[in-house]
Amino acid sequence: MKDQTKSKTGASVNRLEGALKVMGKAKYSSEFAIDNLAFAQGIQSTISAGKITSIDTSLAEKQEGVIKIITHENALKLKGYGGRFEEPDTKSISPSLQTPEVHYYGEYIGMVVAETFEQARYAANLVKVTYAKSEPKFIFDEHLDELYMPKEINDKAKTNTQWGDVEKGLKDAYKTIDVTYNTPVEHHHPMELHNIIATWEGDKIIAYASTQIVAHAVKTIADTFEIPEDNVRVITPYVGGGFGSKLQLREHGTLGIMASKMIGRPVQLTVTRHEMFTAVGFRQHNRQHMRLGADKEGNLTALSHETSAATSTYEEFQEPCGAISQTLYNTPNSLVTHKLMKLNLPSPRWMRAPGEAPGSFALESAMDELAYKLQMDPAEFRIKNDTQHDLSVDKPFSSRQFVECIRIGAEKFDWKNKWKPTPGHTKKENWLVGYGMSGSSRQSPYMESSALIKLKLDNDKVQVTVQTDATDIGTGSYTIIGQTISEYLDIPLEQISVELGDSTFPKTPGSGGSWGAASYTNGAKVACDNAINTLKTLASTSEDLSVIELMKKADLTEFEAKGTAGPTEEFENYSVYSFGANFCEVWVDEYSGMVRLEHFVNVGSAGKILNPKTAYGQIIGGITWGLGQALTEHSQVEPNHGNFITRSFADYHVPVNLDLGKIDVIFLPEDDYIANPMGVKGIGELGITSIAAAIANAVFNATGKRVRDLPITPEKIMKTKMEVA
């Protein structure tokens, strides 16, 4: 038989769907040709708090092409509306247009449905709304006295976790730090805009939706519109980036489905780039108070990580910033807390590496500061405080190559020869050159996932079709699922067809949270195993024959098998994480404060790498995100009305190719079979974790200036005082 090693897991295979995307043949949610399609556009509030007293739609209704204008006065009444969100299942698809209440600037308070997008957009601007305003709250520093500790943070995590005695650990320490870091509001901006095409057939709905989790979208649509889940079909074969913003259907999903129901026609609603700043969530402002202590030998004696953040007035959401401080280092005394304040802003939501991205900036910057105080090499300081046991849950790690990541990264970067303990040690013309590093970790969940494979014998070849509702959000899901089938059926990749993103296919947890690849590839593996075992039974043989031989022996030309995989009891007995280390070189212009990323080395230990080529792309994307967090991304609220005034890429700056220097990505060999049978762990969010900290630490090494409030702009560098001569 032909050697298939070049198409199996572990091989750098080109994307199966790559050609379709290049040729424009990959259909995204807005590109389905639906007959008799109408278009909806939202009407947004122009106040931050209050109540609608009247809506004048008369002029808008007279415009050409306008079919219907929907407001709280005539909208469908939806389930789960008590205040705003009553039922947990409706949190992800808002029961919009149910009351005249306004909670934030830019909230959808109505929509126009018209024959074309342009007509709907134009008419929406003609709707006149009057309000009874309330006193809004949207300035973080003005409401610090309103901070409170919620009962729990997202995913049922504790808001307050501690062991030992932090205050005593700090008192007994040889050196301590007590500093505060701020990470600003950041916005989701995947290339593909949020979109839905909704079409009803009686009491059944088909939704072409840009969503990361198909099964969740089905459930929330069914719950909100009070129909059986079997009456909901969600189709999303391609998603043009998600990054957490598409984990859940948002208000636009409600509006599009509602509009289609009310006019009896298919309706498309696309969120504009401008609307993306208010309509799809964002990373909340996090203020993190860090207190660390260590003895003379560099052993941590205490670690306190206290986070304060802003949520909306109608929903509690908090990033678990302190989670990384509970697992990355060994400390006998730990305190992690999370507090919230309610502001008249849109609800924050999950964003790539939620908690870890801002949390690691604070932790890894603080570790760097303490290392300097101890006059220790920051890399050696982290190695010294490694732990093989997750103290937060009293479990061993399934695998942990954190120290190896640091050592290999340091060698690749030539850390020992480049880094010096005195900031400002290297200068090239007008450029101050600095070196920084950071450690990283990210939990690697594993969830139940199913797949269906269909085998067809055709001219001495077996053609395989695999179906699963898993989504491809640009990460290469099609390819790694195909490689999994190639691996476990020993069939060339060119004979495999992968079909994703349809709720009629077997269920998976979708893509997000670093659980996708590990979950759905293991489901595909079990489907292959079940196929082989069943075919052996049907062929009355125990021999290890090829799929072709088994089908012939069983006298079959077609065959199907389904498989489901999920966590075992052994998995639950361990903490399963991916680990990494980052090393970077920055150049800072001494006259302007401009920062240039010259060289970055990223080392990751994330189980078996299914496809190094697509994995590399994930890490490059994560580093780019981290660079944006560190140097450019910052959303500002207009102080009088509560509107985000950074609502275009002219004002909200994201990094581009020219902002990146040389990047080296290294994956350590690792097969973690406690994590799952394939030994796979998540990498997508590991790629952004602690990137900003490495850059910030390098800026300090270059300039002696510690900028603790992101982003690190030239103005901040010039204004910050040197801490080390």
C-alpha positions in Angstrom: 0.0 0.0 0.0 1.1 3.5 -0.7 2.8 5.3 2.2 0.4 7.9 3.5 2.6 9.5 6.2 2.6 12.8 4.3 -1.1 13.1 4.8 -1.5 11.7 8.3 -1.5 13.6 11.6 1.8 15.4 12.3 2.4 16.3 8.7 2.5 19.9 7.4 -0.4 19.5 5.0 -1.8 22.4 3.0 -5.4 23.4 3.9 -8.0 21.2 2.3 -10.2 24.2 1.9 -7.4 26.6 0.8 -8.1 26.5 -2.9 -11.9 27.1 -2.3 -11.1 30.2 -0.2 -8.6 31.5 -2.8 -11.1 31.0 -5.6 -14.0 32.5 -3.6 -15.9 29.2 -3.6 -16.0 28.8 0.2 -19.4 30.0 1.2 -19.6 32.2 4.3 -22.9 32.9 6.1 -23.7 36.0 4.0 -23.0 34.3 0.6 -25.9 31.8 0.4 -28.2 32.5 -2.6 -31.6 32.6 -1.0 -34.7 33.5 -3.1 -36.8 36.5 -2.2 -34.2 37.7 0.3 -34.9 40.9 2.3 -32.4 42.9 4.3 -32.6 44.2 7.8 -30.5 46.9 9.5 -30.6 47.9 13.2 -31.6 51.2 14.6 -29.2 52.1 17.5 -29.8 54.2 20.6 -28.1 57.6 20.9 -28.2 57.7 24.7 -26.5 55.5 27.3 -29.3 55.2 29.9 -32.9 55.9 29.9 -36.2 55.1 28.3 -37.7 55.5 24.8 -40.7 57.8 25.0 -41.6 57.8 21.3 -40.4 56.5 18.0 -41.5 58.3 14.8 -41.1 55.9 11.8 -43.4 57.8 9.4 -40.7 59.2 7.2 -38.7 56.0 7.1 -41.8 54.0 6.2 -42.4 56.2 3.1 -38.9 55.3 1.6 -38.6 53.1 -1.4 -38.1 49.4 -0.7 -39.1 49.6 3.0 -41.1 46.5 4.0 -41.4 46.9 7.8 -40.0 48.8 10.7 -39.9 46.8 14.0 -39.5 48.4 17.5 -40.4 47.4 21.0 -44.0 48.5 20.2 -44.6 45.8 17.6 -41.9 43.2 18.1 -42.5 39.6 18.7 -42.7 38.8 22.4 -39.9 36.5 23.3 -39.2 34.0 26.1 -37.0 34.8 29.0 -37.5 38.5 29.5 -37.5 39.5 33.0 -35.4 42.5 33.5 -33.2 41.6 30.5 -31.9 38.1 30.8 -34.0 35.7 32.9 -33.0 32.3 31.7 -29.4 31.2 31.4 -30.0 29.7 28.0 -31.1 33.1 26.6 -28.0 34.9 27.6 -26.4 34.4 24.3 -29.3 35.5 22.1 -30.8 38.5 23.6 -34.5 38.9 23.7 -34.2 42.3 22.0 -36.9 44.9 21.5 -39.0 43.8 24.4 -39.1 47.0 26.4 -38.4 50.7 25.9 -35.4 50.6 28.3 -32.0 51.7 27.0 -28.8 50.3 28.7 -26.0 51.7 26.5 -25.1 53.9 23.6 -25.5 51.9 20.4 -28.0 49.4 21.7 -30.4 48.1 19.1 -33.8 49.7 19.7 -35.4 48.8 16.4 -34.7 47.7 12.8 -35.7 48.4 9.3 -36.5 45.6 6.8 -36.2 46.5 3.1 -35.6 45.1 -0.3 -31.9 46.0 -0.3 -29.2 46.6 2.3 -28.8 50.2 1.1 -32.5 51.0 1.4 -32.6 49.5 4.9 -29.6 51.4 5.9 -30.9 54.7 4.6 -34.3 54.4 6.2 -32.8 53.4 9.6 -31.2 56.8 9.7 -34.6 58.5 9.2 -36.3 57.1 12.3 -36.7 59.8 15.0 -36.5 58.7 18.6 -37.1 60.7 21.8 -35.9 59.6 25.2 -36.3 60.2 28.9 -32.7 60.2 29.9 -31.3 58.7 33.1 -28.0 59.5 34.7 -25.5 57.2 33.0 -22.3 55.6 34.5 -19.5 54.8 32.1 -16.3 56.3 33.5 -14.4 53.5 35.4 -12.4 55.7 37.9 -15.6 57.5 39.0 -17.2 54.4 40.4 -14.5 52.5 42.2 -16.6 52.7 45.4 -19.3 50.6 43.6 -17.1 47.6 43.1 -18.5 44.3 44.4 -17.6 40.7 44.4 -20.0 38.6 42.4 -21.0 35.1 43.6 -19.1 33.5 40.8 -17.3 34.4 37.6 -17.9 32.9 34.2 -18.0 29.1 33.9 -19.0 28.8 37.6 -15.5 29.7 38.8 -14.9 31.1 42.3 -14.4 34.8 42.6 -12.1 34.4 45.6 -9.5 31.7 45.9 -6.8 31.5 48.5 -4.4 29.2 50.3 -1.9 29.9 53.0 -1.4 33.4 54.5 -0.5 36.0 51.8 0.0 38.9 54.3 2.5 36.8 56.3 4.2 35.6 53.1 4.7 39.2 52.1 5.9 40.3 55.5 8.5 37.5 55.6 9.7 38.1 52.1 13.2 39.5 51.3 11.9 41.5 48.4 8.4 42.5 47.5 6.5 44.4 44.8 3.1 46.1 45.1 2.0 47.5 41.7 -1.1 47.9 39.6 -1.6 47.2 35.9 -4.3 48.3 33.5 -5.5 46.6 30.3 -8.0 48.7 28.3 -11.1 47.8 26.3 -10.3 45.9 23.2 -12.7 45.1 20.4 -13.4 42.0 18.3 -12.7 42.5 14.6 -12.6 39.2 12.6 -12.4 39.7 8.9 -15.9 38.3 8.4 -18.6 40.6 9.8 -21.2 39.1 12.1 -24.1 37.9 9.9 -27.3 35.9 9.8 -29.7 34.8 7.0 -32.9 33.5 8.6 -35.7 31.8 6.7 -38.8 30.3 8.3 -40.8 27.4 6.9 -43.9 27.3 9.1 -42.6 26.8 12.6 -39.1 25.6 11.4 -36.2 27.9 11.0 -33.0 27.6 8.9 -30.3 30.1 10.0 -27.1 30.7 8.0 -25.2 32.2 10.9 -21.6 33.1 11.5 -21.1 31.2 14.7 -18.4 29.2 16.4 -20.7 26.7 18.1 -23.5 25.3 16.0 -25.1 23.2 18.7 -25.2 26.2 21.1 -26.8 28.4 18.4 -29.5 25.7 17.9 -30.3 25.6 21.6 -30.5 29.3 22.1 -32.6 30.0 19.0 -35.0 27.2 20.1 -35.2 28.5 23.6 -35.7 32.2 22.7 -38.4 31.5 20.1 -40.0 28.7 22.0 -39.7 26.0 19.4 -38.3 22.5 19.5 -34.6 22.1 18.8 -35.5 19.7 16.0 -37.2 22.6 14.3 -33.9 24.6 14.1 -31.2 24.1 11.6 -28.0 26.1 11.7 -25.6 26.1 8.8 -22.1 27.6 8.9 -19.6 25.8 6.8 -17.0 28.6 7.0 -16.4 31.3 9.6 -14.1 34.1 8.8 -12.6 34.4 12.2 -14.3 34.2 15.6 -11.8 34.8 18.5 -14.6 34.4 21.0 -17.0 37.0 19.5 -18.9 34.3 17.7 -19.2 31.8 20.5 -22.7 33.0 21.0 -25.3 34.5 18.7 -25.8 38.1 19.7 -28.7 40.6 19.3 -28.3 40.6 15.5 -29.3 36.9 15.6 -32.5 37.7 17.4 -33.3 40.6 15.1 -32.7 38.7 11.9 -34.8 35.7 13.0 -37.6 37.9 14.3 -37.7 39.9 11.1 -38.0 36.8 9.0 -40.8 35.5 11.1 -42.7 38.8 11.0 -42.5 39.5 7.3 -42.8 35.9 6.1 -39.6 36.1 4.0 -36.0 35.2 4.3 -34.0 38.1 5.9 -30.3 38.9 6.1 -28.9 41.1 8.8 -25.2 41.9 8.6 -23.5 43.9 11.4 -21.5 46.7 9.9 -17.9 47.3 10.9 -18.9 50.4 12.7 -21.6 48.5 14.6 -19.1 45.8 15.6 -17.7 48.2 18.2 -21.0 48.0 20.2 -22.9 45.0 19.0 -20.7 41.9 19.5 -19.0 42.3 22.8 -15.4 43.3 23.7 -12.6 42.7 26.2 -13.4 44.6 29.3 -11.1 47.1 31.1 -9.2 45.1 33.8 -7.3 46.7 36.6 -5.1 44.3 38.4 -3.4 44.8 41.7 -0.3 42.6 42.0 1.6 41.9 45.2 4.5 39.4 45.1 7.2 38.4 47.6 10.3 36.2 47.4 13.1 35.1 49.7 16.8 35.7 49.2 17.1 32.6 47.1 14.3 33.7 44.7 11.6 31.4 46.0 8.1 33.0 45.9 6.7 33.5 49.4 3.4 35.1 48.4 1.4 36.0 45.3 -1.7 38.2 45.4 -3.7 39.0 42.2 -6.8 41.2 42.7 -8.8 42.2 39.6 -11.4 44.9 39.2 -13.4 45.2 36.0 -16.4 46.8 34.5 -19.5 44.9 33.3 -22.8 46.1 31.9 -25.8 47.1 33.9 -27.8 44.1 32.6 -25.4 41.2 32.7 -22.5 40.0 34.8 -19.4 39.2 32.9 -15.8 39.0 34.2 -12.7 37.6 32.7 -10.9 35.3 35.1 -7.7 37.3 35.0 -6.3 35.7 38.2 -6.7 32.1 37.0 -3.2 32.0 35.5 -1.7 33.1 38.8 -3.1 30.0 40.4 -1.4 27.5 38.1 1.8 28.9 36.7 4.1 29.2 39.7 4.7 27.5 43.0 3.8 29.7 45.9 2.9 28.7 49.5 0.6 31.7 49.9 -1.9 32.8 47.3 -4.8 35.2 47.0 -6.9 35.7 43.8 -10.0 37.9 43.8 -12.3 39.3 41.1 -14.6 42.4 41.5 -17.0 44.1 39.2 -18.7 47.4 38.8 -21.8 48.0 36.6 -21.5 50.7 33.9 -23.8 51.8 31.0 -21.7 50.1 28.4 -22.4 47.0 26.2 -21.8 43.7 27.9 -18.2 42.5 27.6 -17.7 39.0 26.2 -15.2 36.3 25.6 -12.1 37.3 23.6 -9.2 35.2 22.6 -7.5 33.8 25.8 -10.1 35.4 28.1 -8.5 36.0 31.4 -5.1 34.7 30.4 -4.3 37.5 27.9 -4.8 40.4 30.4 -4.0 38.3 33.4 -0.7 37.1 32.1 0.3 40.7 31.3 0.0 41.6 35.0 1.5 38.3 36.3 4.4 38.2 33.9 5.2 41.9 34.2 5.1 41.5 38.0 7.4 38.5 37.9 9.8 40.5 35.8 9.7 43.4 38.2 10.4 41.1 41.2 13.3 39.4 39.3 15.0 42.8 38.8 14.6 43.6 42.5 16.2 40.3 43.4 18.9 40.9 40.7 18.0 37.6 39.2 17.8 36.5 35.6 14.0 36.6 34.8 14.2 33.3 33.0 16.0 31.6 35.9 13.6 33.2 38.4 10.7 31.5 36.6 12.5 28.1 36.4 13.2 28.3 40.1 9.5 28.7 40.9 8.2 25.9 38.6 5.6 23.5 40.0 4.5 20.1 38.8 1.3 20.2 40.9 -1.7 22.4 40.3 -2.1 23.9 43.8 -5.4 25.6 43.0 -7.2 22.2 42.6 -4.7 19.9 44.3 -4.1 17.8 41.2 -0.9 16.9 39.2 -0.5 18.2 35.7 -1.1 15.7 33.0 2.2 16.9 31.5 4.2 20.1 32.0 7.2 21.1 30.0 7.2 24.7 31.2 10.9 24.7 32.2 11.9 23.0 28.9 10.0 25.8 27.0 12.0 28.4 28.8 15.4 26.7 28.4 14.9 25.9 24.7 13.5 29.4 24.0 16.5 31.0 25.8 18.9 28.9 23.8 17.2 29.8 20.5 17.1 33.5 21.4 20.6 33.6 22.8 19.2 35.0 26.0 22.3 34.6 28.2 24.4 36.7 25.9 21.7 39.3 25.0 19.9 40.1 28.3 21.6 42.3 30.8 20.3 43.3 34.2 20.9 47.0 33.6 18.2 48.6 31.4 19.5 50.7 28.5 22.6 48.6 28.1 22.4 48.4 24.3 22.1 51.2 21.8 22.2 51.2 18.0 22.3 54.8 16.7 19.1 56.4 18.0 17.5 53.0 19.0 17.5 51.6 22.5 17.6 47.8 22.3 15.9 45.7 25.0 15.2 42.1 25.6 12.3 40.6 27.5 10.7 37.2 28.2 7.6 35.7 29.7 6.1 32.3 30.6 2.6 31.2 29.6 0.0 28.6 30.1 -3.6 27.9 29.0 -6.0 25.3 30.1 -6.7 22.7 27.4 -10.3 21.4 27.8 -11.5 18.2 26.2 -15.3 17.8 25.6 -17.6 15.2 24.2 -17.6 15.2 20.4 -19.1 13.0 17.7 -18.5 12.3 14.0 -20.0 10.3 11.2 -18.0 8.7 8.5 -19.4 7.3 5.2 -17.3 4.9 3.2 -17.9 4.1 -0.5 -15.9 1.5 -2.5 -15.4 2.8 -6.0 -13.0 1.2 -8.5 -10.7 -0.3 -5.9 -10.6 3.0 -3.9 -12.4 3.9 -0.8 -13.9 7.4 -0.8 -14.6 8.7 2.7 -16.9 11.5 3.7 -16.8 12.7 7.3 -19.5 14.8 8.8 -19.5 16.8 12.1 -21.0 20.1 13.2 -17.6 21.4 14.1 -16.7 24.8 12.7 -13.7 26.0 10.9 -13.0 29.6 12.1 -9.9 29.9 10.0 -7.8 27.5 12.2 -7.7 24.5 9.8 -10.4 22.3 11.1 -11.1 20.8 7.7 -7.5 19.8 7.3 -6.8 18.2 10.7 -10.0 16.2 10.7 -9.1 15.0 7.2 -5.6 14.1 8.5 -7.2 12.2 11.4 -9.3 10.1 9.1 -6.2 9.5 6.9 -4.3 8.4 10.0 -6.8 5.9 11.4 -8.2 4.5 8.2 -4.9 4.6 6.4 -6.5 6.3 3.4 -4.9 9.0 1.3 -6.1 12.5 2.1 -7.2 13.1 -1.5 -9.8 10.4 -1.0 -11.4 12.1 2.0 -14.1 14.8 2.0 -14.8 16.8 5.1 -18.2 18.4 5.7 -18.6 20.7 8.6 -20.9 23.3 10.2 -24.4 21.9 9.8 -26.6 21.1 12.8 -27.9 18.0 11.1 -24.4 16.5 11.5 -23.2 14.8 14.7 -22.7 17.2 17.6 -19.4 18.8 18.8 -18.5 21.6 21.2 -17.5 23.7 18.2 -14.4 25.9 18.0 -13.2 28.0 20.8 -11.6 28.0 24.2 -8.8 25.8 23.0 -11.0 22.7 23.1 -11.9 22.4 19.4 -9.1 20.4 17.8 -8.6 18.0 20.7 -12.3 17.3 21.0 -13.5 16.8 17.4 -10.4 14.9 16.1 -10.8 12.4 18.9 -14.5 12.0 17.9 -13.4 11.3 14.4 -10.8 8.8 15.6 -13.4 6.8 17.5 -15.6 6.8 14.4 -12.7 5.3 12.5 -12.1 2.7 15.2 -15.7 1.8 15.2 -15.7 1.4 11.5 -12.7 -0.9 11.5 -14.1 -3.0 14.3 -17.5 -3.3 12.8 -16.1 -4.2 9.4 -14.0 -6.9 10.9 -17.1 -8.4 12.5 -19.0 -8.2 9.3 -16.1 -9.7 7.4 -15.7 -12.5 10.0 -12.0 -11.8 10.5 -9.6 -10.6 13.2 -6.8 -9.8 10.7 -5.5 -6.3 10.4 -6.7 -5.8 6.8 -7.0 -2.5 4.9 -10.4 -0.8 4.7 -10.7 -1.9 1.0 -10.0 -5.5 1.9 -12.4 -5.5 4.8 -15.2 -4.0 2.7 -14.6 -6.5 -0.1 -14.5 -9.4 2.3 -17.8 -8.2 3.9 -19.2 -7.7 0.4 -20.0 -4.1 1.0 -19.8 -1.1 -1.4 -21.1 1.4 1.2 -20.8 1.6 4.9 -21.3 4.1 7.7 -20.0 4.4 11.3 -20.4 7.0 14.0 -18.1 7.7 17.0 -18.2 9.7 20.1 -15.3 10.6 22.4 -15.1 12.5 25.6 -13.2 12.9 28.9 -12.5 9.8 31.0 -12.2 9.5 34.8 -8.4 9.7 34.4 -8.7 13.0 32.6 -10.7 14.4 35.6 -7.9 13.4 38.0 -5.4 15.8 36.3 -5.0 19.4 35.4 -4.5 19.6 31.7 -2.7 22.6 30.4 -0.5 23.8 27.5 2.6 25.7 28.4 5.0 28.1 26.6 7.6 30.7 26.8 8.3 33.9 24.9 11.5 35.9 24.2 11.6 39.1 22.3 13.8 41.9 21.2 12.4 45.4 20.8 14.0 48.7 19.5 12.7 51.9 21.1 13.5 55.3 19.5 15.0 57.4 22.2 13.6 60.6 20.7 10.0 59.6 19.9 9.4 56.6 22.0 8.3 54.5 19.0 8.6 50.8 19.6 9.6 48.3 16.9 9.4 44.5 17.4 12.6 43.2 15.9 12.7 39.5 16.9 10.3 37.1 18.7 10.8 33.5 19.8 7.8 31.5 20.9 8.1 28.0 22.3 5.1 25.9 23.1 4.3 22.5 24.6 0.8 21.6 23.5 0.6 17.9 23.0 0.8 16.3 19.6 0.8 18.9 16.8 -1.6 17.6 14.2 -0.4 20.0 11.5 2.7 22.1 12.1 1.8 24.4 9.2 -1.7 25.4 10.5 -0.4 25.4 14.1 2.3 27.9 13.0 -0.4 30.1 11.6 -2.2 30.0 14.9 0.8 31.1 16.8 1.7 33.9 14.4 -1.9 35.1 14.8 -1.7 35.0 18.5 1.6 37.0 18.6 0.0 39.6 16.3 -2.9 39.9 18.7 -0.5 40.2 21.6 1.4 42.9 19.8 -1.8 44.8 19.3 -2.7 44.5 23.0 0.8 45.7 23.9 1.3 48.6 21.6 -1.8 49.8 19.8 -5.3 48.6 20.7 -7.3 50.9 23.0 -10.9 51.9 22.8 -11.9 55.2 24.3 -15.4 56.2 25.6 -16.6 59.7 24.9 -17.1 61.1 28.5 -20.4 62.9 28.0 -22.5 60.4 26.1 -20.8 57.0 26.6 -20.2 56.3 22.9 -17.1 54.5 21.8 -15.4 57.2 19.8 -12.7 54.8 18.4 -15.2 53.1 15.9 -13.1 52.6 12.8 -9.7 51.3 11.9 -8.6 55.0 11.5 -9.0 55.4 15.2 -8.7 51.9 16.6 -5.3 50.6 15.5 -4.6 47.0 14.9 -1.1 45.7 13.9 -0.3 44.7 10.4 2.5 42.7 8.7 4.9 45.6 8.7 4.6 45.8 12.5 6.1 42.3 12.9 9.7 41.4 13.0 11.4 38.0 12.6 9.3 35.4 14.4 10.5 31.9 15.3 7.9 29.3 16.5 9.0 26.1 18.1 6.8 23.2 19.2 8.2 20.8 21.7 7.5 17.1 21.1 4.8 15.9 23.4 2.1 13.3 23.4 -0.1 13.8 26.4 -2.4 10.7 26.4 -3.9 11.7 29.7 -5.3 14.8 27.9 -7.0 12.6 25.4 -6.3 9.4 23.3 -4.7 11.3 20.5 -2.4 13.3 22.9 -3.6 16.7 21.5 -3.9 19.9 23.4 -5.0 23.4 22.5 -2.6 26.0 21.0 -4.8 28.8 19.6 -5.0 30.8 22.8 -1.6 29.8 24.1 -0.3 31.9 21.2 -1.5 35.2 22.7 -1.0 34.5 26.4 1.8 36.7 27.9 2.9 38.1 24.5 2.1 41.7 25.8 4.2 41.0 28.9 7.2 39.9 27.0 7.1 43.1 24.9 6.5 45.3 28.0 9.4 43.6 29.7 11.7 44.2 26.7 10.6 47.9 26.6 11.7 48.2 30.2 15.0 46.5 29.5 15.6 48.9 26.7 14.6 52.1 28.5 14.4 51.6 32.2 10.8 52.7 32.0 8.0 50.4 33.3 4.7 51.2 31.5 2.0 49.4 33.4 -1.0 50.7 31.5 -1.5 49.2 28.1 -1.1 50.0 25.3 2.5 51.1 25.5 2.3 54.2 23.3 5.2 56.5 22.5 3.6 59.2 24.6 3.5 57.0 27.7 7.1 56.0 27.2 8.2 59.6 26.9 6.2 60.6 30.0 7.2 57.7 32.2 10.1 58.2 34.6 13.0 55.8 34.6 13.0 53.3 37.5 16.5 52.0 37.0 19.4 54.2 36.0 
